[in-house]
């Protein structure tokens, strides 16, 4: 019995194993901070099912989806749409002077960080993800998903 369980776990990817470890050892409502490597539906879906929150960095090329609202009236043939239009996170950045700002202690000094928040759909058409786009004074942009 234990051997079969080990064989089943051996077939899991590293991302799935990390999700299973977090679920096994963390309490419901906990927040997990993981590297961008773990930013995937294979982590988000089980985390949602077990009441865990994830904060991670996502790639600059990440594409999310706007909320979908069907047009009133008669529906055409075929399967109904679930996703809204595609939104490329890279294209959402406003000029720095139009962004919200926050000062934080980073690498031994105070830094003024520009940020924007967007609720978009990423891995599920039913569950929105909070994306926080940040930019440091040197111009380096980051995308966080929560």
matplotlib code that plots the C-alpha trace (Angstrom):
import matplotlib.pyplot as plt

x = [0.0, 2.8, 4.7, 1.7, 1.4, 5.1, 4.8, 1.8, 3.8, 6.8, 4.7, 3.8, 5.7, 7.8, 5.0, 2.4, 4.6, 5.0, 1.3, 0.7, 3.3, 1.7, -1.8, -0.6, 1.3, -0.5, -3.7, -6.8, -6.5, -2.7, -0.8, 2.0, 4.8, 6.4, 8.8, 7.5, 8.3, 5.2, 2.8, 0.4, -3.0, -1.5, -0.9, -3.8, -6.6, -5.7, -4.9, -8.3, -9.9, -8.1, -8.5, -4.8, -3.7, -0.8, 1.5, 3.9, 5.6, 4.4, 6.2, 6.1, 4.4, 1.5, -1.9, -5.0, -8.7, -11.1, -14.4, -16.9, -20.4, -22.6, -24.6, -28.4, -30.6, -30.4, -27.3, -25.6, -24.8, -21.9, -20.6, -21.1, -18.1, -16.5, -13.6, -13.5, -11.0, -7.3, -5.3, -1.5, -0.1, 2.8, 0.4, -1.4, 1.4, 0.5, 3.1, 4.8, 3.3, -0.3, 0.3, -0.3, 2.9, 4.1, 7.3, 8.9, 12.1, 14.0, 17.6, 18.5, 16.9, 13.5, 12.3, 9.2, 7.4, 4.7, 1.9, -1.4, -4.0, -6.2, -8.7, -8.6, -9.2, -6.1, -6.6, -10.3, -13.2, -15.0, -12.3, -10.6, -6.9, -5.6, -2.6, -0.4, 1.9, 4.9, 7.7, 10.8, 12.5, 15.1, 12.4, 12.3, 8.7, 7.3, 4.0, 2.6, -0.4, -2.3]
y = [0.0, 2.5, 1.5, 2.3, 5.7, 6.4, 5.5, 7.8, 10.7, 10.0, 10.8, 14.3, 17.3, 19.5, 22.1, 19.6, 18.3, 21.8, 22.4, 19.1, 20.0, 23.4, 21.9, 19.2, 21.5, 24.9, 26.0, 27.1, 30.9, 30.9, 32.9, 31.2, 33.2, 31.2, 31.8, 32.5, 28.9, 27.9, 30.4, 28.0, 26.5, 23.3, 25.3, 27.8, 25.3, 23.1, 26.2, 27.5, 24.2, 24.2, 27.9, 28.9, 32.2, 32.5, 35.5, 35.0, 36.8, 36.1, 36.5, 39.8, 37.9, 36.8, 37.0, 37.2, 37.7, 40.6, 39.7, 38.3, 39.7, 38.1, 40.3, 40.3, 38.6, 35.4, 33.3, 32.0, 28.3, 26.6, 26.5, 29.6, 31.8, 31.7, 34.0, 37.8, 39.4, 38.8, 41.3, 41.4, 42.6, 44.2, 46.7, 47.7, 49.9, 53.5, 56.3, 56.4, 59.8, 58.3, 55.3, 55.0, 55.3, 53.7, 54.1, 51.0, 49.8, 47.8, 46.7, 49.0, 52.2, 53.7, 53.3, 54.9, 52.1, 52.7, 50.2, 49.3, 46.7, 44.7, 41.9, 39.7, 36.0, 33.8, 30.1, 29.9, 31.9, 31.8, 32.9, 36.3, 36.8, 40.1, 41.2, 43.9, 45.6, 47.3, 49.4, 50.4, 53.8, 52.3, 51.3, 47.6, 46.3, 43.4, 41.6, 39.9, 37.6, 37.1]
z = [0.0, 1.0, -2.2, -4.4, -2.6, -3.3, -6.9, -7.3, -5.6, -7.9, -10.9, -9.5, -10.8, -8.5, -8.7, -7.6, -4.8, -3.4, -3.5, -1.7, 1.0, 1.6, 1.8, 4.2, 6.6, 6.5, 8.1, 6.2, 5.5, 5.5, 2.9, 1.0, -0.8, -3.6, -6.4, -9.9, -10.9, -8.9, -10.5, -12.2, -12.1, -10.7, -7.5, -7.6, -7.9, -4.9, -2.9, -3.5, -2.6, 0.7, 1.6, 1.1, -0.4, -2.8, -3.4, -6.3, -9.1, -12.6, -15.9, -17.8, -20.7, -18.6, -20.3, -18.1, -19.0, -18.4, -16.8, -19.3, -19.5, -22.2, -24.4, -23.7, -26.2, -28.3, -28.0, -31.2, -31.8, -30.1, -26.6, -24.6, -23.9, -20.5, -20.8, -21.4, -23.7, -23.3, -21.2, -21.5, -18.1, -19.9, -21.6, -18.4, -16.9, -16.7, -16.8, -13.4, -12.5, -12.9, -10.6, -6.9, -4.8, -1.6, 0.4, 1.8, 3.3, 0.7, 0.7, 3.6, 2.3, 1.7, -1.9, -3.5, -5.4, -8.0, -8.2, -9.8, -8.9, -11.2, -10.6, -13.6, -14.5, -15.0, -14.3, -13.9, -15.5, -12.1, -9.6, -10.1, -9.2, -7.8, -9.9, -8.4, -11.0, -9.3, -10.7, -8.8, -9.3, -11.6, -14.0, -13.2, -13.5, -11.6, -11.8, -8.7, -8.5, -5.3]

ax = plt.figure().add_subplot(projection="3d")
ax.plot(x, y, z, "-o")
ax.set_aspect("equal")
plt.show()
